[in-house]
Amino acid sequence: MKVVFVGPTLPDAPDLAGDDIAVRPPARQGDILEAVRQGANVIGLVDGNFEHVAPIWHKEILHALSQGVKICGAASMGALRAAECSPYGMEGVGSIYRQYERGEILDDADVAQLHAPRELRYFSISVPMVNVVATLKRLYSEELIDRGEAEALEEAARAIFFKERTYQAVTDRAVLTDMRRKAEILEFLPAFEVNQKRLDALELLRWLASAQNIRTPVTASWSFNSTSMWKTAFHN
């Protein structure tokens, strides 16, 4: 069985994943362990819950890896966990994962965003910082903004709480030399947006599609330690 945990990053995942990949909502603590118990051989992690519930625990990822389950992360919490657990065999794909893995991104809030619930197809309400940065790079490369404007816009975006970060808020807050440019730049931002999170999630779906649906023998140099906390939390 192949499973992917995804929500606001790729709301149309059920239409794109194919019949052999089970699409589940953003993961919370215990979900990966449950997928392993249900027979998952390959797991993709994109989105995860973190604010009102306990997030995916690194320990359950390690447990899955110790059972020969292939796990890959990308785009959002998946990119974070992949960067943190790559020494133990978790894989990662996409630009955002590589930036976390190289230490170019340090803040987990860079991938966070406010969105509507599943019933409303996770409609985006705020813009994640990683998409803002990718969009500004595109605008600069296409000479629609200059370096000073790009830096001012990025500085403004980073100063805004992730739930309140919109392109309107970014342009309103940015300190630009030519204030008349704000209206023009506000038109550029959504028109030339680079949804890096979505691009990376699509790459993860391709990884899942190509992965063999089998568990692989464990050849790691480490062994899983079933601690008393692990046993208590998951009755293992």
N, C-alpha and C positions, 0 to 999 in steps of 0.2 A: 504494500500500500504506500502511496505517495500522498503527503499532506502539506498544505501551505497555509500559514496563518497570515492573513492579510485583510485590510479594511480600507481606511481612508487613502492610503497611498495608491491603491489600485482598486477603486470601487467596482469596476467592471470585471474583476478577476474571474468570477464564475462564468462569464461569457468567453473568457480567453484561455482558461486553464486546460480545457480538454477533459474528456471523460475519465481519464486514468489518474487525475489529480483531485483529491478532496480539498475543497476550499473551506477553511474554517475562519471564524472572526479573530480579531486581534488576540494574541495569546496573553494569558495571565498565569500566575504561578500554578504549577501542576499540570498545565495543558500539554506540555511536551511529554512529561512522564505518562500521562493518560494515553497519548497517541502511540507511544512505544508499547504500552500494555495492550493496546488494541491491534498491534501488528504492523505499525508503520515501519517501513524500511528506509524511506527517504523523507526528510522533513525540510521544508523551506520556511524561514522566519523572516517576515517583513515587518508587520506591525505588532505592537504589544501594548497592553494596558499598563498604566503605571501610576495614575494619580489617585484613584479611589480604591484600587485593589493592589495586592502584592504583585510585582512584575515577575516575569520569567526568571527563575533562579538559575544561576550558573551551574549549580550542582546537578540539576536535572538534565542540563545539556551534557555535562560530563558523563552522567549515568547512561544517557542515550548513546553517546559515542563509545562507551565501554561495552555496549551490547552490539556494536557493529553497525549502528544506524548512521547513515550519512546525513549530516546537517549542514545547511548553507544559509547564510544571512545576507540581507541587502537592504538598502534604502532608508530604513528607519531604525527601530530598535534592533532589527536583524543585523544591521551593519555594526551597531555597537557591540552586540554579543559576539559577532564573528571576530571582530578585532580583539576582544578580550579573551576569547577562547580559541583563537587560531593556534596557539602553541600545543593545544591538546587534540587538534584534528578537525575542528569546525572550519568549514570553508566560508569564503565570502566572495561576492562579486559586485561589480559596479564601482562608479567613481566615489560615492560617499563612503563605502567600506574602505577603499584604498586610502582615502584621506584620513579616516580614523586610525587605520592600521599604521600609517606613516606619522601620526601625531600632528597632522596639519589641521585637524579639527579635534578639539579637546572637550567641548561642552556638549553634553547630551541634549541640551535644549535646542541645539541647532537643527534637529530633525523633528522637533515637536510642533504640533499645530492644533488649532481648535477646529472641530468639525461637528457636523450633525450626526445623529445616531444612525445605526445600520438601516433602520426603517426608511430613512431619507437618503439612502445610498451614500452616507458619509460626506455629504456636501461640505466642501471646504469653506471655513469662515475666516481663517487666518492663513498667512503665507509662511512656510517654514524657512528658516534662515538659509539653508543649503540651496533652496530654489532662488532666493533673492540673489545670492552670490553668483550662481550660475547665469542668471538673467543679466546681471550687471556686466559680467565678463562678455556675454554675447553683444550687449549694446555697445560696449567699448570697442570690441573687435570689429564691429560693423560701423564704427565712427559715428554712432548716434549720440553718444555722450563722450566727454573728454575724461582724462584721468582724474582731475580734481572733482568733477561731478560724481564719478564712480566712487571715489573715496568718501565723499560727503554722504552719499546715499547709503553706502555700507555702514558707515559709522552711525547714521541715524537708525538704520534697521537693527543694529546690534543693541541699541539703547532701549528698544521697545520690547516689552514683555511678550512672549510668544503668542499668547491668546489675543493680543491687541495689534499684532503686526499685520498690516494690510499695506498695499501699495499706496493708498491714499495717506495713511499714517506716516509711511516712510518719506514721501515727498513733502508732506506738511512739515515734518521735523527737520529735514535736511537743510543744512546751511549752505546755500549756493551763492556764488558771486553774482549771477544774473537771476534774480528772483522771478523774472518773467518766464524763465525756462521750466518752472515747475509744472505748469499745465501741459506743456509739450511732453515732458518726461513721463508724466502720469499716463499719457496715452501710449507711450512706448512700452512701459513695463508689462502690462498684460498682453499687448499685441505681440511682443517678442519674448514672452516668458519661456524659460527653459524649466520644465518640470522634471528636475533631476531625480527626484524620488521615484516618479513614475517610470522613467527610463531605466533606472536600476532594478525596479521591481519586475519589469518586463524581462530584463536579463536573467533574473532569478527564475522566472517561469521557464525560460529556455533551458536553464541548467537543470531544472526539475524534469523537463520533458526528455532530456538526453541521458539522465542518470539511470543506471540499471536498478530495477525494482527488487533488489536483494540486499541482505545485510552482508557486510564484508568482514573477514576475520580481523580481529583486533591485533595490531602489530605495534601499538603505542609503547613508549618507554615509561609510561606511568600506569598506575592501577587505581581503580575507583575505590575510594575509602567510604564505606557505608557507616557514617558516624551515627552517634546516638540521636543527634538532632534530625538527621535525614530519616532515620527509622521512625522517630516520633511524628515528624511532619507528614510522612507519606506512608506510614504503616508498612515499611518495606523490610 
